[in-house]
Amino acid sequence: MMYVDFEKTCFRQVISLFNETFTASEGETEGKVVADLVEQLLSLPVDEKVICFCAKEDESILAAVLFTQLTYSDDLVGWLLSPLAVTPSRQGEGIGQQLLRHAISKLSDRHESFLVTYGDPSFYSKVGFRAVEETRLPAPYKLSMPIGWLALPLSDSEIPTSQEVPSCVAPFRNPEIW
């Protein structure tokens, strides 16, 4: 298993992975919605601050995770981890956790400040994410499930705080997905 930075040559394979994974767990409609979101994210210009890491075995992409920049107006900058997919036939093998550990290490090496995600606390806590209240670190939009707002500091031991609502990349500017 290799953990690598996204390469444009894998564009269609990564989109297909998200479609397959979310169709299997959430249904065909959700699979298409997430695949379309990933296509939009991976199509953004380089300066839009999108990072993708993949888990590869031979020439197959088994997992992928995307990060996009969140900018708070008080000069606080973090990264939103979303979405993450592991091919359904390989789930439960720890591939997603290992990919996240690789990504966290790479982002930490770049001296990034912190990560946030909106997901399952029982999964993301395995790699160090902790619940954070929106009053301490707001999400871009009102959350339908606030228990899933999680943060991981990279540069210090404390989760940063802000009163400002962050801006996010255009594909995430949709209150319905929050």
C-alpha positions in Angstrom: 0.0 0.0 0.0 1.3 3.4 -0.9 0.0 6.8 0.4 0.5 9.5 -2.2 -0.5 13.0 -3.3 -3.3 13.1 -5.8 -2.2 13.1 -9.4 -4.5 14.4 -12.2 -4.1 11.1 -14.1 -6.2 9.6 -11.3 -9.0 12.2 -11.6 -11.7 9.8 -13.0 -10.7 6.9 -10.7 -11.0 9.1 -7.6 -14.4 10.4 -8.6 -15.5 6.8 -9.3 -14.3 5.8 -5.9 -16.4 8.4 -4.2 -19.5 7.5 -6.3 -19.1 3.7 -5.5 -18.4 4.2 -1.8 -21.3 6.6 -1.1 -23.7 4.7 -3.3 -23.0 1.6 -1.3 -23.5 3.3 2.1 -26.0 6.0 1.4 -27.7 5.2 -1.9 -27.4 6.1 -5.6 -28.5 9.7 -5.2 -26.0 10.5 -2.4 -23.3 8.7 -4.4 -23.8 11.0 -7.3 -24.0 14.1 -5.1 -20.7 13.3 -3.4 -19.0 12.3 -6.7 -20.1 15.6 -8.2 -18.8 17.5 -5.2 -15.4 15.8 -5.5 -15.3 16.5 -9.3 -16.0 20.2 -8.5 -13.3 20.3 -5.8 -10.6 18.5 -8.0 -11.5 20.9 -10.9 -10.8 24.0 -8.9 -7.7 26.1 -9.9 -4.5 25.2 -7.9 -4.7 28.5 -6.0 -8.1 27.5 -4.5 -6.3 25.5 -1.8 -7.5 21.9 -2.4 -5.3 19.0 -1.3 -6.0 15.3 -2.0 -4.2 12.3 -0.8 -4.8 8.7 -2.0 -4.1 5.2 -0.9 -2.9 3.1 -3.9 -2.3 -0.6 -4.3 -0.8 -1.5 -7.6 -2.6 1.0 -9.9 -5.8 1.0 -8.0 -7.0 3.9 -5.8 -8.4 2.2 -2.7 -9.1 5.4 -0.7 -8.9 9.2 -1.0 -9.4 12.2 1.2 -9.7 15.8 0.3 -8.9 18.9 2.3 -9.9 22.5 1.5 -8.9 25.7 3.1 -11.1 27.4 5.6 -10.3 31.1 6.2 -11.5 33.0 9.2 -11.5 36.8 8.9 -9.3 37.1 12.0 -6.3 35.6 10.1 -6.9 32.1 11.3 -6.6 29.5 8.5 -7.4 25.8 8.8 -8.3 22.9 6.5 -11.6 21.1 6.2 -11.3 17.4 5.8 -14.1 16.3 3.5 -14.9 14.0 2.0 -13.1 10.7 2.7 -13.8 7.4 0.9 -12.5 3.8 1.1 -13.6 1.3 -1.5 -16.4 -0.7 0.0 -14.7 -4.1 -0.4 -11.7 -2.9 1.6 -13.4 -1.1 4.5 -12.6 -2.2 8.0 -8.9 -2.9 7.1 -7.6 0.4 8.5 -6.8 1.9 5.1 -8.8 5.1 5.9 -7.1 5.6 9.2 -3.6 5.0 7.7 -4.4 7.4 4.9 -5.6 10.0 7.4 -2.4 9.6 9.5 -0.3 10.1 6.3 -2.3 13.2 5.4 -2.1 14.6 8.9 1.7 14.1 8.9 2.0 15.8 5.5 -0.1 18.8 6.5 1.8 19.1 9.9 5.1 19.1 8.0 3.7 22.1 6.0 3.2 23.9 9.3 -0.6 24.1 8.9 -2.5 25.2 12.0 -5.4 22.8 12.4 -7.9 20.5 10.7 -11.7 20.3 11.1 -14.2 17.8 9.8 -17.9 17.2 9.9 -18.3 13.5 10.5 -18.6 10.5 12.8 -16.8 11.2 16.1 -16.2 7.5 16.8 -14.2 7.2 13.5 -12.3 10.5 13.5 -11.4 10.3 17.2 -9.2 7.3 16.3 -6.8 9.7 14.6 -7.0 12.5 17.2 -10.0 14.6 16.3 -12.0 16.0 19.2 -15.4 17.6 19.3 -15.5 21.3 19.2 -18.4 23.6 19.8 -19.5 26.0 17.1 -19.3 28.8 19.6 -15.6 28.1 19.9 -14.8 27.5 16.3 -17.7 28.2 13.9 -18.5 26.1 10.8 -19.2 27.9 7.5 -22.9 27.2 7.9 -25.3 26.1 10.6 -24.7 22.4 11.3 -27.6 19.9 11.3 -25.6 17.6 13.5 -23.3 19.7 15.7 -21.9 16.6 17.5 -20.1 15.9 14.2 -18.0 19.2 14.2 -14.5 18.0 15.1 -11.1 19.6 15.2 -7.5 18.5 15.3 -4.7 21.0 16.1 -1.5 20.4 14.1 0.8 23.0 15.5 0.0 23.2 19.2 -2.0 21.1 21.6 -4.9 23.5 21.7 -7.8 23.8 19.3 -7.9 27.4 18.1 -10.9 29.6 18.8 -12.6 32.2 16.6 -15.8 34.2 16.7 -15.7 34.6 12.9 -17.6 32.4 10.4 -15.0 31.0 8.0 -15.2 31.2 4.2 -14.9 28.0 2.3 -14.3 27.0 -1.3 -17.3 27.4 -3.6 -18.4 23.8 -3.8 -19.0 23.8 0.0 -21.0 27.1 -0.1 -24.3 25.2 0.1 -26.1 25.3 3.5 -27.9 22.0 2.6 -24.8 19.9 2.9 -24.0 21.1 6.4 
